[in-house]
């Protein structure tokens, strides 16, 4: 199978990752993990190791990530419906 570029489509694709918790998780637990993840995201050695793999680290706190996730969902939902991959 040819790549997109080999087919004449010059595109860059990125994958976003985030950490979520089940609905109802206590604020204390959320805060605990947020603190750990924020610390990891600020670690220069960790960021350098991830960058070598092509992974850029951007920390968003719980509220900011929730807003970002919802905005991303809202942006892509109409497209997913239009191309038939959203079945609900």
C-alpha positions as YAML, in Angstrom:
chain: A
units: angstrom
residues:
- id: 1
  name: UNK
  ca: [0.00, 0.00, 0.00]
- id: 2
  name: UNK
  ca: [1.33, 3.43, -0.94]
- id: 3
  name: UNK
  ca: [1.73, 6.16, 1.63]
- id: 4
  name: UNK
  ca: [-0.37, 9.31, 1.34]
- id: 5
  name: UNK
  ca: [2.68, 11.21, 0.08]
- id: 6
  name: UNK
  ca: [3.38, 8.53, -2.54]
- id: 7
  name: UNK
  ca: [-0.22, 9.04, -3.71]
- id: 8
  name: UNK
  ca: [0.35, 12.76, -4.13]
- id: 9
  name: UNK
  ca: [-1.20, 13.87, -0.84]
- id: 10
  name: UNK
  ca: [1.23, 15.97, 1.17]
- id: 11
  name: UNK
  ca: [-0.15, 15.56, 4.67]
- id: 12
  name: UNK
  ca: [1.15, 15.52, 8.21]
- id: 13
  name: UNK
  ca: [-0.78, 13.49, 10.75]
- id: 14
  name: UNK
  ca: [-0.43, 13.75, 14.50]
- id: 15
  name: UNK
  ca: [-1.83, 11.74, 17.37]
- id: 16
  name: UNK
  ca: [-2.82, 13.34, 20.63]
- id: 17
  name: UNK
  ca: [-2.73, 11.44, 23.87]
- id: 18
  name: UNK
  ca: [-4.17, 12.28, 27.23]
- id: 19
  name: UNK
  ca: [-4.85, 10.70, 30.57]
- id: 20
  name: UNK
  ca: [-8.43, 10.49, 31.81]
- id: 21
  name: UNK
  ca: [-10.14, 9.05, 34.86]
- id: 22
  name: UNK
  ca: [-13.55, 7.49, 35.31]
- id: 23
  name: UNK
  ca: [-16.49, 9.78, 36.00]
- id: 24
  name: UNK
  ca: [-16.85, 10.31, 39.73]
- id: 25
  name: UNK
  ca: [-13.13, 10.07, 40.55]
- id: 26
  name: UNK
  ca: [-12.46, 12.22, 43.59]
- id: 27
  name: UNK
  ca: [-10.75, 15.59, 43.26]
- id: 28
  name: UNK
  ca: [-7.99, 14.35, 45.57]
- id: 29
  name: UNK
  ca: [-7.16, 11.50, 43.18]
- id: 30
  name: UNK
  ca: [-7.34, 13.80, 40.14]
- id: 31
  name: UNK
  ca: [-5.06, 16.32, 41.86]
- id: 32
  name: UNK
  ca: [-2.60, 13.58, 42.85]
- id: 33
  name: UNK
  ca: [-2.20, 12.30, 39.30]
- id: 34
  name: UNK
  ca: [-2.24, 15.81, 37.82]
- id: 35
  name: UNK
  ca: [0.68, 16.73, 40.06]
- id: 36
  name: UNK
  ca: [2.65, 13.63, 39.03]
- id: 37
  name: UNK
  ca: [1.98, 14.17, 35.32]
- id: 38
  name: UNK
  ca: [2.79, 17.87, 35.50]
- id: 39
  name: UNK
  ca: [6.11, 17.02, 37.13]
- id: 40
  name: UNK
  ca: [6.92, 14.45, 34.45]
- id: 41
  name: UNK
  ca: [5.98, 16.90, 31.69]
- id: 42
  name: UNK
  ca: [8.37, 19.47, 33.17]
- id: 43
  name: UNK
  ca: [11.31, 17.05, 33.40]
- id: 44
  name: UNK
  ca: [13.87, 18.08, 30.78]
- id: 45
  name: UNK
  ca: [15.39, 14.60, 30.44]
- id: 46
  name: UNK
  ca: [11.96, 13.05, 29.88]
- id: 47
  name: UNK
  ca: [11.00, 15.72, 27.35]
- id: 48
  name: UNK
  ca: [14.30, 15.25, 25.48]
- id: 49
  name: UNK
  ca: [13.83, 11.46, 25.37]
- id: 50
  name: UNK
  ca: [10.29, 11.85, 24.05]
- id: 51
  name: UNK
  ca: [11.36, 14.48, 21.51]
- id: 52
  name: UNK
  ca: [13.91, 12.02, 20.08]
- id: 53
  name: UNK
  ca: [10.94, 9.72, 19.37]
- id: 54
  name: UNK
  ca: [9.02, 12.54, 17.70]
- id: 55
  name: UNK
  ca: [6.74, 13.04, 20.70]
- id: 56
  name: UNK
  ca: [6.16, 16.58, 21.93]
- id: 57
  name: UNK
  ca: [4.98, 16.93, 25.51]
- id: 58
  name: UNK
  ca: [2.39, 19.59, 26.31]
- id: 59
  name: UNK
  ca: [0.86, 19.50, 29.78]
- id: 60
  name: UNK
  ca: [-2.74, 20.57, 30.22]
- id: 61
  name: UNK
  ca: [-4.36, 20.43, 33.64]
- id: 62
  name: UNK
  ca: [-7.62, 18.55, 34.17]
- id: 63
  name: UNK
  ca: [-9.91, 21.46, 33.34]
- id: 64
  name: UNK
  ca: [-7.91, 22.61, 30.30]
- id: 65
  name: UNK
  ca: [-7.67, 19.07, 28.96]
- id: 66
  name: UNK
  ca: [-11.41, 18.52, 29.42]
- id: 67
  name: UNK
  ca: [-12.10, 21.72, 27.45]
- id: 68
  name: UNK
  ca: [-9.56, 20.74, 24.77]
- id: 69
  name: UNK
  ca: [-10.99, 17.23, 24.46]
- id: 70
  name: UNK
  ca: [-14.55, 18.54, 24.12]
- id: 71
  name: UNK
  ca: [-13.51, 21.11, 21.50]
- id: 72
  name: UNK
  ca: [-11.67, 18.41, 19.53]
- id: 73
  name: UNK
  ca: [-14.69, 16.08, 19.74]
- id: 74
  name: UNK
  ca: [-17.03, 18.86, 18.62]
- id: 75
  name: UNK
  ca: [-14.74, 19.70, 15.70]
- id: 76
  name: UNK
  ca: [-14.45, 16.14, 14.37]
- id: 77
  name: UNK
  ca: [-17.97, 14.82, 15.09]
- id: 78
  name: UNK
  ca: [-19.59, 16.31, 11.96]
- id: 79
  name: UNK
  ca: [-16.77, 14.93, 9.81]
- id: 80
  name: UNK
  ca: [-17.05, 11.48, 11.39]
- id: 81
  name: UNK
  ca: [-20.80, 11.49, 10.74]
- id: 82
  name: UNK
  ca: [-20.35, 12.67, 7.16]
- id: 83
  name: UNK
  ca: [-17.90, 9.90, 6.26]
- id: 84
  name: UNK
  ca: [-19.93, 7.27, 8.09]
- id: 85
  name: UNK
  ca: [-17.61, 6.28, 10.91]
- id: 86
  name: UNK
  ca: [-19.85, 7.60, 13.69]
- id: 87
  name: UNK
  ca: [-22.63, 5.09, 14.24]
- id: 88
  name: UNK
  ca: [-24.55, 6.35, 17.30]
...
